[in-house]
């Protein structure tokens, strides 16, 4: 599927169909999912048909489906920027710096 060639309503329909498939994989009715997500059953039905919805509703549905990990695939945590990586590259630590030997205190027991 080429997502960039799709219209916004088509993307919403695709998201709705994916949520519906996940719901059916979990063997949940729209009513049961709505109760678990704290939403109305008609809201679930509309989302599955491709109606616009808010991010909060998506989070509630994913939580109820035990699928919040999908958000990591959707928006992965940002890593260091390429510029930061370039700056750090020359200064990566290769070994620990030299430390003076640790001397035991005179009051400590010797083994």
MOJOWO-V596728 format. One record per pair of residues at least 6 apart in sequence whose ideal C-beta (glycine too) atoms are under 7 Angstrom apart, sorted by the first residue. I is the first residue (numbers start at 1). J is the second residue. If there is no record, write none. Layout:
<<I,J> <I,J>>
This chain:
<<3,11> <9,50> <12,50> <12,52> <13,50> <16,47> <16,48> <16,49> <16,50> <19,47> <19,48> <19,61> <20,48> <22,65> <22,67> <23,33> <23,65> <26,65> <30,41> <30,44> <30,45> <31,41> <33,44> <33,61> <33,64> <34,40> <34,41> <34,43> <34,44> <36,64> <37,60> <37,61> <37,63> <37,64> <38,60> <39,57> <39,60> <43,57> <47,53> <47,57> <62,68> <62,70> <62,71>>
